[in-house]
Every structure is written in structure tokens, then in C-alpha cells.
Amino acid sequence: MPIVNSFSNGSARGLGWSGLSGPNFELTWSPVPAGTPFTTGSYSGVDFTASATVTIVNGGKDIEYLVVAGGGGGGGHTIFNYTGGGGGGAGGVLDGTLPALAAGPYTVTIGGGGTGGFFTGYATNGSSSVFGPISTVGGGAGGYGANPLAGSPGGSGGGGGAVGPITPGTDYGVGTSGQGQRGANGSKGPTEARGGGGGGANVASPPGAGASTRGGHGRAVSITGSSVYYGGGGGGGNADNVAITSFPGGLGGGGNGAIADPSPNNGENATAGGTNLGGGGGGGAAIPGVPSDGGTTEAGAGGSGRVIIRWLT
């Protein structure tokens, strides 16, 4: 029997399983704009960038999924010392298969990114994303470059903040097993402070962990037919009188860390984590006594999450 598949007005239908005859398979979602249908090879699927309710009629198909949580915000700074905020940790990433998924309603929740820290303000963790029974943990906030505050735990952990020259860099936040990696410690010197990089979602190899100041790399997933990185960690903020450079975020939407430059007008704010990629925001930075357009630079927010599902038609 031939395989038939169609999309219209928030619904997707397929006839049979792997070419075998059987009752109609139907999947609908609401609100309709929350999901974008796609096909790749022998698969059909829906890419959700906003929260929705999915309803499966006549279940029984194996449903492959990718669930990405929101990334953590980059850590903030204080203007009274050399300070570097930690990069935000990436949102947790899970991909796999739910076998013979039964008919019924299933919740899709897209986690929001955490807010970036600022002067006297702490960054926040990202929010969880959900598809039915699968839930991922929001990314950990980057450590505040003032107390300083350690990076927060999360799907991937936030990087530690740092204050120079008097206070050692703080500890990283830990990641969630199977979903992400730890961040990196902050570091300091006589005239510099460097926030640690946020952890990324690449759980298979060390590059997923925050490396000194760089954000950890995310995980490459090909559920839509093309390989895309999700869940990159944010870069740490850099306050340095000599090595004036931005610390990059990891592959998968990690935001770049801020640069606090001793010259007015030359500072750069951190960038936000990638939208619907679950990237961590870059950490902020500050150098004392330099105008805000050079020496005080702001942290980035975390990127929102995503849910993608597909099935064999």
C-alpha cells in the first residue's frame, strides 16, 4: 500500500507504518503558528518554536524528538573593580525516540532564555522545554562578577565570575547528566578579570565543557535532515587592560562575552544566546574609572529553546 502524507492547518497525516496497511495516523497541533511542518527523506515532522498542544489520533508510531531548553543569561559586573561575568550555560539538549507513542494529547513547552546580569543584578537560569514525557533543564546563569558568585547549575552549567585583583575566580556550575556539560572557572590578575565560559550541550566529548573563557560547544543533531548545532555555552566577560579581545560562545548559539576596554568608546556588549537554539548569553565586564561606553559592558540574555519531532511516513 502506498504511503500518503499531507499537511494542512496544523495537522499531519500518514497512512500505515513502514509501508504496512493500518489505521490512519494523524497528528494535530494548536496554536497552528507554533509549529512548522517539514519533510526529509522518508520522514515527516513538525518544528516547534513556540509552546503548543499536540494531539495524536490512532497512535502507534515511533516518534523521534529533539528537546532544547532555554539558555542561561550571562553574568553581570560591578563598576568598582575589574570584573568579568561568567558565560551562561546552554539549555539542556535531549534527542531520541519514543516508541509506539499512544494516541492522546501531549504538551509542547518552549523554554525561555534567562536574563543577562547587570550592575547589582544577577543573571537568571533558562527555563525547561518539554515534549510529553521528555523534559530538559534550563541553562545555568553565569556567575556575577562582583561577590563574585559561582556559575549556577543547569542543563549546562554557567561559568564562574571573577573580580581582579583581590578575589580568586569562582567555581563553575555543573551540568545535568546526559543533557549538558559544566562551565569553567573565572580567573583574575592584577589588572584583569575574566569570566569563565558557560558549558555546552556536547556531552560526548570535552569540547562541550566551558574552556577557561570560551563557551562550550553544543550538540550537532540532524533531525530536520541537516546537521545543526544546538546548545552552545556563552563566552565569559573580559576586563583586561592589555589583552582586549572577546571570548567567543560555543557552536550552537553561544553568545560572545563582553569586552571592557580601558579606552572610552571601545567597549563591546556581550551578545545574546541564539534564538531557538538554547545558547547561553555572554558575560558582562567592567574596568573601574572608565566611562560606561568603554569600560562597562553588559551581559547577554540566554536564547530560547526548541522542540522538533518527526516520524517515518
Secondary structure, DSSP 8 states (H G I E B T S, - for coil): ----EEE-SSEEEEEEETTEEEEEEEEEEESGGGEEEEEETTEEEEEESS-EEEEEES----EEEEEE--------B-SSSEEE--------EEEEEETT--SEEEEEE--------BTTB-------EEETTEEE--------BTTT-----SSS-----EEETTB---------TTT-------EEETTEEE------S-TTSGGGS-BTTB----EEE-TTSS-EEE-------EEESS--------TTT-----EE-SSTT--B------TTTT------EE-TTS-TTTTEE--------EEEEEEE-
